[in-house]
Amino acid sequence: MTTTTPQDITKKGLVYDMPEAANVEVRRDLEFIGSDGSTLSMDMYLPPGGRSAPPAVVVLVAGYKDEGALKFLGCRFKEMHSNVSWARLIAASGMAAVMYTNREPAADFLAALSHVQRSAATLGVDAGRLGLWASSGHVPVALSALMRGASVSVQCAALLYGFTLDLEGGSGVANNAKQFGFVTPCAGKSVDDLATDVPMFLVRAGKDQFPGLNDAMDRFAARALAANLPLTLVNHANGPHAFDLFDDSGTSRRIIRDVLGFFRSSLLSI
């Protein structure tokens, strides 16, 4: 396990960058109404230069309460340097990226997505081309928008070294959620509950340190492939958890580029 302190993690950048990422347009603290009626905020990162049409948009999913992040890490999810770096890379790749604050992770995630869809014209984005990015303990919340009958329409999702679903009697996701505080709105659901037409890009860290994470992901991937869901699986055989921060290797950089390429091919070709 890494010895990096929580506060150090908030300042940790990615092992990959693009020159264009420094020139993206940033609109901070745009207000939206959360699930309980309170006012929350989102930051939007937009591609640099002139735009002939509203860009597709990728929402970076938060699976923990901001209150807990502030207490433990000293900053909100949308303020962490690694997440800002991902948002800038997405914007530099031709799409808008959105991060948001929350009070209740699952409900406010849906509130943020609904706001983006309802206010797309005002925000200047194309909400008909909407993707999700999530990692680690944020993935269970992202999965809630990929279920059949979800209240929002999503076109694709990239899920990196994440906790997925407890299948076949497993309990690794639930155990880690209890220990680390992320929420699991899809507890009790199965791969059969997933929408069959939403492409997923699933990234596995072969040397992930969290007990049960890869066991759950392996079952998830096997069931998804058996059901012939549109799943792309990438295995970083030597990658630790959060390899995009801690493994400065050609493989890590290639996978980051592949994630960006997945969003481009899934959203910009629609």
Backbone torsions as a table, in degrees:
resi	resn	phi	psi	omega
1	MET	NA	146.1	178.3
2	THR	-69.0	148.3	178.1
3	THR	-97.1	7.6	179.3
4	THR	-62.6	132.8	-179.6
5	THR	-76.3	158.9	178.8
6	PRO	-53.7	-43.3	-178.6
7	GLN	-64.9	-35.6	176.3
8	ASP	-64.3	-37.0	-178.1
9	ILE	-61.5	-36.9	-178.4
10	THR	-65.2	-21.7	-178.0
11	LYS	-100.5	-1.0	-175.1
12	LYS	-79.7	127.0	178.5
13	GLY	-94.3	176.3	179.4
14	LEU	-77.8	163.1	178.5
15	VAL	-86.5	5.7	-179.6
16	TYR	-138.4	144.9	178.6
17	ASP	-146.8	165.1	175.8
18	MET	-130.3	138.0	-179.4
19	PRO	-55.6	-36.0	-177.5
20	GLU	-66.6	-18.7	-176.3
21	ALA	-63.7	-26.0	-179.8
22	ALA	-74.5	-14.4	-173.1
23	ASN	-107.9	8.4	-178.8
24	VAL	-70.9	155.2	177.1
25	GLU	-85.2	134.0	-178.4
26	VAL	-121.3	126.9	174.5
27	ARG	-116.0	114.8	-172.1
28	ARG	-102.4	150.4	170.4
29	ASP	56.9	45.0	170.9
30	LEU	-75.4	131.7	-172.5
31	GLU	-85.5	144.4	168.4
32	PHE	-145.8	164.5	-176.8
33	ILE	-95.5	124.5	-179.9
34	GLY	-76.4	178.8	-174.5
35	SER	-64.3	-26.1	-179.2
36	ASP	-98.2	9.8	179.5
37	GLY	89.4	-4.3	179.0
38	SER	-79.4	160.0	179.3
39	THR	-87.7	124.6	176.3
40	LEU	-116.8	178.1	-177.4
41	SER	-135.8	156.0	175.0
42	MET	-135.5	150.2	173.7
43	ASP	-108.1	138.5	-179.4
44	MET	-121.5	132.2	178.3
45	TYR	-112.1	124.7	-173.8
46	LEU	-118.8	149.9	-178.8
47	PRO	-58.0	145.7	179.0
48	PRO	-71.4	155.6	176.3
49	GLY	83.3	-177.6	-179.5
50	GLY	-71.7	151.1	-179.8
51	ARG	-126.1	126.3	179.7
52	SER	-82.3	-17.7	-180.0
53	ALA	-151.0	156.7	177.7
54	PRO	-59.5	134.9	-178.4
55	PRO	-77.9	155.8	167.3
56	ALA	-61.0	164.5	-174.3
57	VAL	-135.0	139.6	176.1
58	VAL	-118.1	125.3	178.0
59	VAL	-98.0	126.2	176.0
60	LEU	-87.0	120.1	-167.8
61	VAL	-86.7	136.9	176.6
62	ALA	-109.1	120.7	-177.5
63	GLY	-104.5	2.1	178.4
64	TYR	-118.1	156.0	173.7
65	LYS	-69.9	136.4	175.3
66	ASP	-59.0	-34.4	179.0
67	GLU	-58.0	-43.2	178.0
68	GLY	-68.9	-38.7	178.5
69	ALA	-63.0	-41.9	178.8
70	LEU	-62.2	-40.6	-177.5
71	LYS	-70.5	-42.3	-173.5
72	PHE	-88.7	-38.5	-173.8
73	LEU	-106.0	-22.3	-179.2
74	GLY	88.5	5.6	176.5
75	CYS	-155.8	164.2	176.6
76	ARG	-80.8	162.8	178.4
77	PHE	-53.4	-43.9	-174.6
78	LYS	-73.9	-5.6	179.6
79	GLU	-102.7	-9.0	-179.8
80	MET	-66.0	136.8	-174.3
81	HIS	-61.2	-38.1	-179.6
82	SER	-64.0	-41.2	-179.9
83	ASN	-70.2	-39.6	175.0
84	VAL	-60.0	-40.5	180.0
85	SER	-63.1	-43.0	176.5
86	TRP	-62.0	-43.5	179.5
87	ALA	-60.7	-42.2	179.5
88	ARG	-66.2	-39.4	178.4
89	LEU	-64.3	-41.9	179.1
90	ILE	-62.3	-44.8	179.4
91	ALA	-65.4	-39.9	178.6
92	ALA	-65.6	-19.1	179.7
93	SER	-90.8	4.6	173.1
94	GLY	104.6	6.8	-180.0
95	MET	-123.1	160.7	171.9
96	ALA	-84.0	150.3	175.3
97	ALA	-125.6	140.0	-177.4
98	VAL	-126.9	133.2	168.1
99	MET	-126.4	155.1	-169.4
100	TYR	-146.7	162.0	173.2
101	THR	-93.2	166.0	179.0
102	ASN	-149.2	163.5	168.3
103	ARG	-115.9	-39.5	174.7
104	GLU	-124.7	110.5	-168.6
105	PRO	-53.6	-51.0	-174.7
106	ALA	-69.0	-47.5	-176.4
107	ALA	-69.8	-39.2	-178.4
108	ASP	-75.8	-25.8	170.9
109	PHE	-59.9	-48.4	178.7
110	LEU	-65.5	-35.9	177.0
111	ALA	-63.7	-40.6	178.5
112	ALA	-65.4	-44.3	178.3
113	LEU	-62.1	-44.0	-179.9
114	SER	-61.9	-39.3	178.8
115	HIS	-63.9	-43.9	179.1
116	VAL	-60.2	-41.4	-178.8
117	GLN	-70.9	-42.3	-178.3
118	ARG	-71.0	-35.2	-172.8
119	SER	-107.8	24.5	-175.6
120	ALA	-57.1	-41.5	-178.5
121	ALA	-64.1	-42.4	178.9
122	THR	-67.3	-39.7	-179.3
123	LEU	-75.0	-20.9	179.2
124	GLY	81.5	32.3	179.8
125	VAL	-127.8	165.6	177.2
126	ASP	-102.2	96.2	-177.1
127	ALA	-74.3	-5.3	172.3
128	GLY	-77.2	-8.0	175.7
129	ARG	-125.1	82.4	-170.8
130	LEU	-119.6	124.0	177.9
131	GLY	-120.7	165.2	178.9
132	LEU	-122.7	141.4	170.9
133	TRP	-121.4	131.1	177.9
134	ALA	-151.2	151.0	178.0
135	SER	-137.3	159.1	169.3
136	SER	50.7	-126.0	-178.3
137	GLY	-75.2	-1.9	176.4
138	HIS	-84.7	-17.7	-174.0
139	VAL	-62.7	-41.3	-179.9
140	PRO	-56.4	-36.3	177.3
141	VAL	-68.0	-41.4	177.2
142	ALA	-58.5	-39.7	-178.7
143	LEU	-62.0	-26.7	-178.9
144	SER	-62.9	-26.6	178.4
145	ALA	-86.8	-6.0	180.0
146	LEU	-100.6	0.3	-179.1
147	MET	-80.2	151.4	175.0
148	ARG	-59.1	137.8	178.6
149	GLY	81.4	7.4	178.1
150	ALA	-60.3	150.5	-174.5
151	SER	-77.8	-7.0	179.3
152	VAL	-125.7	158.5	-179.5
153	SER	-108.5	120.8	-177.5
154	VAL	-120.1	139.7	-177.2
155	GLN	-95.2	-21.8	179.9
156	CYS	-168.2	165.5	178.8
157	ALA	-151.2	133.3	171.7
158	ALA	-105.4	122.9	-174.1
159	LEU	-122.6	112.0	-171.6
160	LEU	-107.8	130.0	176.8
161	TYR	32.6	56.0	-170.9
162	GLY	-113.5	157.3	168.1
163	PHE	-74.0	136.6	-174.3
164	THR	-116.2	-102.5	-179.1
165	LEU	-128.5	146.2	170.7
166	ASP	-82.4	110.9	-178.1
167	LEU	-118.6	156.2	174.0
168	GLU	54.2	41.6	176.6
169	GLY	82.5	3.4	179.4
170	GLY	-70.0	158.5	179.8
171	SER	-137.5	10.2	-176.0
172	GLY	-62.1	-39.7	-179.8
173	VAL	-66.4	-47.4	-179.9
174	ALA	-62.5	-41.2	-179.0
175	ASN	-64.0	-43.7	179.6
176	ASN	-70.8	-34.9	177.4
177	ALA	-62.4	-40.9	179.0
178	LYS	-65.0	-39.3	-177.1
179	GLN	-75.5	-39.4	-170.7
180	PHE	-107.3	-10.3	169.9
181	GLY	91.9	9.0	174.7
182	PHE	-83.5	159.5	-175.5
183	VAL	-99.3	154.4	-176.2
184	THR	-129.4	76.2	-176.2
185	PRO	-66.7	-14.6	-179.2
186	CYS	-100.9	13.9	178.6
187	ALA	-55.2	131.8	-179.1
188	GLY	92.2	-12.3	178.2
189	LYS	-89.9	167.7	-177.6
190	SER	-129.6	175.8	176.4
191	VAL	-59.9	-29.6	179.2
192	ASP	-63.4	-18.5	179.4
193	ASP	-85.1	-9.4	-178.6
194	LEU	-74.7	146.8	171.6
195	ALA	-61.6	146.6	-174.1
196	THR	-94.4	-0.3	-172.6
197	ASP	-124.2	19.2	-179.8
198	VAL	-111.5	109.4	179.5
199	PRO	-60.6	136.3	177.1
200	MET	-121.3	139.3	175.2
201	PHE	-114.5	104.3	-173.1
202	LEU	-103.5	121.9	-177.9
203	VAL	-111.2	124.0	-177.9
204	ARG	-106.1	131.5	173.4
205	ALA	-95.7	108.8	-171.5
206	GLY	-60.2	-27.8	-179.7
207	LYS	-112.8	35.5	178.2
208	ASP	-59.0	137.2	-173.2
209	GLN	-89.3	-11.0	-174.0
210	PHE	-85.0	120.8	-178.4
211	PRO	-57.6	129.9	174.6
212	GLY	88.8	-14.0	-176.3
213	LEU	-65.0	-53.2	-177.6
214	ASN	-71.1	-30.5	175.3
215	ASP	-59.5	-46.5	179.2
216	ALA	-65.8	-42.0	-179.8
217	MET	-64.8	-40.7	-179.4
218	ASP	-62.7	-41.5	176.4
219	ARG	-65.2	-42.5	179.1
220	PHE	-58.8	-49.3	-178.0
221	ALA	-64.0	-42.6	-179.3
222	ALA	-62.6	-43.5	180.0
223	ARG	-68.2	-38.9	179.8
224	ALA	-64.9	-41.3	178.6
225	LEU	-69.2	-38.6	177.5
226	ALA	-62.5	-32.3	177.7
227	ALA	-85.3	1.1	179.0
228	ASN	59.8	39.4	174.6
229	LEU	-76.0	154.8	-178.9
230	PRO	-74.8	77.9	-174.4
231	LEU	-115.1	130.3	168.9
232	THR	-108.0	123.8	-178.4
233	LEU	-112.1	125.0	176.5
234	VAL	-119.8	128.3	-180.0
235	ASN	-111.3	116.7	172.9
236	HIS	-89.6	91.6	-168.7
237	ALA	-56.6	-36.7	-178.5
238	ASN	-102.6	9.8	-174.5
239	GLY	-83.1	134.1	171.8
240	PRO	-83.9	173.6	172.1
241	HIS	-56.6	138.4	-177.2
242	ALA	58.5	44.9	-179.9
243	PHE	-61.9	-24.7	179.3
244	ASP	-66.9	-14.3	176.3
245	LEU	-105.7	-35.7	-166.4
246	PHE	-111.3	-11.0	-177.9
247	ASP	-117.2	92.4	-177.8
248	ASP	-81.4	79.8	-176.4
249	SER	-135.1	164.1	177.2
250	GLY	-61.4	-35.1	179.8
251	THR	-65.3	-44.2	178.3
252	SER	-60.7	-44.6	-179.2
253	ARG	-65.5	-38.5	179.0
254	ARG	-63.6	-41.4	-178.3
255	ILE	-67.3	-38.7	175.5
256	ILE	-59.4	-44.7	177.3
257	ARG	-62.3	-37.8	179.5
258	ASP	-65.6	-37.7	176.5
259	VAL	-61.6	-46.5	178.3
260	LEU	-62.2	-39.1	177.5
261	GLY	-65.2	-36.9	176.5
262	PHE	-60.8	-45.4	178.2
263	PHE	-63.3	-42.5	179.7
264	ARG	-61.6	-46.4	-177.2
265	SER	-70.3	-30.6	-178.0
266	SER	-81.7	-32.5	-171.5
267	LEU	-109.3	-34.2	-175.4
268	LEU	-84.2	-13.5	179.5
269	SER	-95.3	-1.8	-179.7
270	ILE	-72.0	NA	NA
